Amino acid sequence: LLILVTWLVLLPILILVVFSAPVHLTLLAAFVILAILLLIRWYIPRYWESFRVCFTGSSMICERGVWRTVRTAVPYSRIRGLEIECGVVCRYLGISVLKVLLDDQSCIRLPGVEEPEKTRTFVENLVRG
């Protein structure tokens, strides 16, 4: 995805700058684009690694965030259902999103689940007691 964004978005902008701007602006644009790509390259793995779920005796604790960590504790009694979402890219990568539906009509999304059926069965068994 990062390569696709580079080729389709950033490279045409850089080519336009190269042919229409002075050399010092061209170098500045190249360094800015390189910095953006390196930041994206650094951020994406940390974003996916930041999702954590812990199942305790009475609740499910979800934690996420790279720069600002958000921790949510949900008692099993508030869980009303579980859904599995799987788009085209997720299906290709072999991962899914497990949605935990709560009693107040909100949901908690758990992306990157590799074995969604096993995880769903595990959580359902915890919720039932």
N, C-alpha and C positions, 0 to 999 in steps of 0.2 A: 504494500500500500504506500509506503514511504517513497519507493522508487517511482511508482505511478504518479504520485503528487509532484515529485521532482520533475519528471519529464513533461507532464502536461500543464503544470502551473508555473513553477519557478524558472525552468529553463527558458521558455519563451520571453518571460520578463527580463531575464538576464541578457538574452540576445538583443532585445529591443534597446536596453540600456547601453550595450556595447557599441551598437551602431549609431546611437543618437546622443551620447553623452561624452564629456571629456574623460580622459584616462583616470583621473583621481576619483571621479564619481563611479566609474565602472568598477574600480577596485573596491571602493566602499560598498557598493551593491553586492559584489561577490562575497565579501567578508560577512555582510549582514545575512545573506542567504545561507552561507556556510554555518554561521552561528545558529540560525533558526533550525537548520537540519540537525545539527549536533544536539540542540536542546530537545527536539522531538525524539531523536534517537535515544537520549538519556531518559526522557520522561515515560515513554510508552512501556518499557519493561517494569519500571517501578510502579506504574499505575496498576498493572495486572497483578504484581506481587503484593500490592497493598490490600487486596481483598482477603479477609480472614474470617472464618466462622468457627466458633467454639460452642459445643453442645455440653451444657452442664446438666445437673439432675433436674432442674426446674425451668431452665430458660435457654434460649439460643442467643448468643452474643455475636453480633456482626460488627466488623471493624473495617474501615476503608479510608483511603486518603494518602496522598503523597506529601503535600505540604501541610495540610490541615486534616488531622485524623478525626473521624466521626465514629463513635462507638454507640451501638444500639443494642439494648438488651430487651428481648421479647419473651415473655413467659409462654410456655407451651399452650396454656389455656386461651391465649389470644389468637392462635393460628387456626384459620378456618379452611385453608386449602393450599394445595401446591400445584403449580403449572410449570410445564416445560416449554420454553421457547427455543426455536432453532431456525435461524435464517440460512440463506445460501452460503455465506462465508463461514458461519459457524459449523454448518454441516460439513463443509469441505475440510475444516480444521479438526473436526471431531469433538467439538465442544458445544455446550448449550447454556442457556440462561435458566436458572431455577427461580421461579417467582413464588415467594411465600406470601399468601394472601392473609391479611389480618382482619379481625372482627370490626374494625372501624373503616372498612373499605379501602385501606391503604395496602401497599405491598412493599416487600423488600426484595430487590433483585440481586441474585447471586450469579454473576457472570463467570464463564470459564469452567463450568462443571464438566468434567470429562466423562463421567458415568452417571448421567442424570437419573436413570431409573433406580439404580442402587441407592443413590443419595435420597431420592424421593421416598423410597421404601423405608430407609433408615429414619428419616425425619417423621414420616407417618407413624412408625412404631413408637418413637419417642413421644409424639403428641397423644397417642392413644393410652400411653402409660405403660 
